[in-house]
Structure formats: structure tokens, C-alpha cells
């Protein structure tokens, strides 16, 4: 049953019962028009509820990006709506309290399998050599292909994302093994 029918039935059920009210077609017609309006408002409200979540936002996606300061230096510019929604969600989720597992999950979202160790306000992120394809963060090479260039950019991206997500009192050290 659609929303308009539900609202119309609800209004009909609120009318008093009896012979006097049975012939009041005009009142019932007015209530059907009101039910149609309530159904439109209800549907729009449901759509706005979906828009409040950056993972499902389409109409308000630009507003989410503006409020979150996207795109920024740590986030690749999304070319599709899905990528932009994911960027907004990641940035929004970064404001929460972070654990070692959160940093590992953040790197995994970007495409890296890493391990994390935490001791005395120092977070050490270990990135296996296979994950970087031999490109280390402190090695400046001239990329000969687009793929090599993208691998270098991705390596820098994981560092930027993790450093940005780390609290101010934590020193982040990357260990490329």
C-alpha cells in the first residue's frame, strides 16, 4: 500500500461514524488531497534522511564535501559519486577515537595491508615491501609508466591519510620492510 493510500485510510478512520457522515463525499475528497500532500512530505522527509548520511547522499553531496573540507591534500579527488561519497564517509569517520585497528583498517581501505604497533605515544606502521612494489616513501624515482607513478602516489597517500588521522600527540613512523 502506497503512502497516499495509507494517509487517506488514516484520515477516513478518524472521521466520525454514522449516517450523517456517509454522504460527505466533499470532505472525503478534501482529505484525499491532504493525504496526497502528506505523502509527498513524508517521501521527501525519507529522502532527506538518506541525504544526511554521506555514504548515500547525492543531492547534498557537495554540502558534505564543503563542510568536511574535501577534496584535501590527503584525499584523491573522486570522479564518481560513489568515490566522493566514500571520501566523505572516510573523512567523517576519521574524527572518532582511533585505535591500532582503525589505522590498519584505514590503510586497507586505501589498498594497503599494514601492521601497527603502539608504544609511548609512537605509532609504527609497517608496510611490507610487496605492498609498495618496491617504491619506498623516501626514494624519489622517475616513473617510467603511469602505473609506476600511481603506485608512488598511493604510497604517499597512505602516509598522508594515516598522519592526518593520528591524534596530535602521536608520532607516526612508517617502516617499509
C-alpha positions in Angstrom: 0.0 0.0 0.0 1.5 3.4 -1.0 1.9 6.3 1.3 -1.0 8.3 -0.2 -3.4 5.4 0.4 -2.1 4.9 3.9 -2.7 8.6 4.8 -6.1 8.6 3.1 -7.2 5.5 5.0 -5.9 7.0 8.2 -7.9 10.2 7.6 -11.1 8.1 6.8 -10.7 6.2 10.0 -10.5 9.4 12.0 -13.9 10.6 10.7 -16.9 10.1 13.0 -19.2 7.1 12.1 -22.9 7.3 11.3 -25.5 8.0 8.6 -24.7 11.8 8.6 -21.1 11.3 7.6 -21.7 8.6 4.9 -22.8 11.0 2.3 -20.0 13.6 2.8 -18.0 12.9 -0.4 -16.7 16.5 -0.4 -15.0 16.1 3.0 -13.5 12.8 1.9 -12.2 14.3 -1.4 -10.6 17.1 0.6 -9.0 14.5 2.9 -7.6 12.6 -0.1 -6.0 15.8 -1.4 -4.5 16.4 2.1 -3.3 12.7 2.2 -1.6 13.2 -1.1 0.3 16.3 0.3 1.2 14.4 3.5 2.5 11.5 1.4 4.7 13.9 -0.6 6.1 15.5 2.6 6.7 12.1 4.1 8.5 10.8 1.0 10.7 14.0 0.9 11.5 13.6 4.6 12.6 10.0 4.0 14.8 11.2 1.1 16.4 13.9 3.3 17.1 11.3 6.0 19.1 9.3 3.4 20.9 12.5 2.4 22.1 13.1 5.9 24.4 10.1 5.6 27.4 10.9 3.3 27.5 7.2 2.1 24.1 7.7 0.4 24.0 11.4 -0.2 23.5 12.6 -3.8 21.7 15.9 -3.6 23.6 17.1 -0.5 27.0 15.6 -1.5 28.5 19.0 -2.4 27.4 20.3 1.0 29.0 17.3 2.8 32.3 17.9 0.9 32.3 21.6 1.7 31.7 21.1 5.4 34.4 18.4 5.6 36.9 20.4 3.6 37.1 18.0 0.7 39.0 17.5 -1.5 42.1 18.0 0.6 45.7 17.1 0.2 45.3 13.6 1.6 42.3 12.6 -0.4 42.3 11.7 -4.1 39.7 13.7 -5.9 36.7 11.4 -6.5 35.5 11.2 -10.1 32.3 9.3 -9.5 29.5 9.9 -7.0 30.4 6.6 -5.2 34.1 7.7 -4.8 33.0 11.1 -3.5 30.6 9.5 -1.0 33.3 7.2 0.2 35.7 10.1 0.6 33.1 12.0 2.7 32.4 8.9 4.8 36.1 8.3 5.5 36.8 11.9 6.4 33.7 12.0 8.7 34.7 8.7 10.3 38.2 9.9 11.0 37.0 12.3 13.7 36.3 9.4 16.1 38.8 8.0 18.6 41.5 5.9 16.9 43.0 2.6 17.8 45.7 0.5 16.1 42.9 -1.5 14.3 41.5 1.8 13.0 44.8 2.7 11.3 45.1 -0.8 9.8 41.5 -0.6 8.5 42.2 2.9 7.1 45.3 1.6 5.2 43.3 -1.4 4.0 40.6 1.0 2.6 43.3 2.7 0.5 44.6 -0.7 -0.6 47.5 -1.5 1.7 47.9 -4.3 4.1 49.9 -2.9 7.1 50.6 -3.7 10.7 50.6 -1.2 13.5 52.4 -1.1 16.9 51.8 1.5 19.6 54.2 2.3 22.4 54.9 5.6 24.3 52.9 7.9 22.0 54.7 6.4 18.9 52.6 4.6 16.3 54.8 2.5 14.0 53.1 1.5 10.7 54.9 -1.4 8.9 54.2 -1.6 5.2 55.5 -4.8 3.6 57.7 -4.2 0.5 55.3 -6.3 -1.6 52.6 -3.7 -0.9 54.6 -0.9 -2.2 56.0 -2.8 -5.2 59.5 -1.7 -4.2 58.7 2.0 -4.1 59.7 3.5 -0.7 58.3 6.7 0.7 61.8 8.3 0.8 63.0 7.2 -2.6 62.5 9.7 -5.3 62.5 8.0 -8.7 61.3 9.0 -12.1 58.3 6.9 -13.0 58.5 5.4 -16.5 54.9 4.4 -16.7 51.6 5.6 -15.5 51.2 2.5 -13.3 54.5 3.2 -11.6 53.5 6.8 -11.0 50.2 5.7 -9.5 52.0 3.3 -7.2 54.2 6.1 -5.9 51.2 8.4 -5.4 49.4 5.6 -3.5 52.4 5.1 -1.2 52.3 8.8 -0.3 48.6 8.7 0.0 48.6 6.0 2.8 51.1 8.1 4.7 49.1 11.3 4.4 45.9 9.6 5.4 47.3 7.9 8.5 49.2 11.0 9.6 46.1 13.1 9.2 44.0 10.6 11.2 46.5 10.4 14.0 45.9 12.5 17.1 48.3 15.4 17.6 50.2 13.8 20.5 51.1 10.7 18.5 54.3 10.5 16.4 53.7 8.3 13.4 56.7 6.3 12.0 56.5 4.4 8.7 58.6 1.3 8.4 58.9 -0.1 4.9 60.2 -3.7 5.1 
